[in-house]
Amino acid sequence: MTTPRPLRVLLVEDSEDDALMVLRELRHGGFAPEWKRVDDAASMEAALAEPWDVILSDYSIPGFGALQAFALVRKLGLDVPFVLVSGTVGEEMAVEAMRAGIHDFVLKDRLARLPPAISRELAEAANRSDLRRAEAALLRAEKLHALGQMAAGIAHDFKNLLNPLGLHLEVVERAMRKAGAERPDAIGVMREIIRRGVDTIDRLRTFSRLDPEPIAEYIDPAALARDAVELVRPRLADHAGIRIEEAIEATALVRGNASDVVGAAVNLIINAIEACGEQGLVTVRTGDDASSVWIEVVDDGPGMNAAVQARMFEPFFSTKGAQGTGLGLANVFATAQRHGGEIAVDSAPGRGARFRIRLPR
């Protein structure tokens, strides 16, 4: 026996009997509908604050109707399958509905067409969503590639400026020692500033190498994930309420740069620890499938909204204020790109974050 498929349905319908008839047909068609019925613009707009798999609308409702309901969906920028379900749909009505962008229509005396129509529209909506994600990833990669080229030039110029400054500090310090003067604290502070500046430049240079490059050595992602955990453990002294759990399984070997991959995993684990705040759980996992090997870092922190996720791999973008350089996740992304792999993120406010680096087998 086939398990009914869950389906969240928003019904735009003024007849309760007709709504129940539609729901009965959905159950016969293999769906398990969770539904809400609305019959005016105010209740429709309020209902659209919730996620829906499909919207089924009668063509004409006193003071409202399918065209007005669909206009609300468009106004809110939602891409939800919208199917017209009406007792009579004349040719002119059907043309008007299709021209407005409504996806399909089904007559109420032919409701057997409704379940397959919904299945088709759900599949097409999933394809549109996949296409948008692919386009966004391509745009982000192109943007980061351009930023990487710019970063390489900036890093080169700044390093040429900072290195001589460090040499001049040594000359000043040597002269002060010869004169018998004590070294002022300011020299130590300046030397530390220069060191941090050079470190930042080195991270910029690492980020700028976005293009995949031939890598000769084989690496063990599971072993590297364990190394990353051990490198991060000393930081837990300052985060007593946070624990790291390992779910590291043996994986296939892949071609890669061990230090790059360890660095990427360390960045993800540190970000997860800091995201958890005073207490929480960070889980590090590994695994593989037919095409790739992956390292995954999961935290149960506050999660990220869509606006943060859209920018989190951009260099210098940080939610940590003055404490963050904004280069950690940019370098993780660069590492995945250089290995011909990818990094996927699953997060939402209130449900933590999951980062997964995939490396091709």
Order of alpha helices (4+ residues) and beta strands (2+ residues): beta-alpha-beta-alpha-beta-beta-beta-alpha-beta-alpha-beta-alpha-alpha-beta-alpha-beta-beta-alpha-beta-beta-alpha-alpha-beta-beta
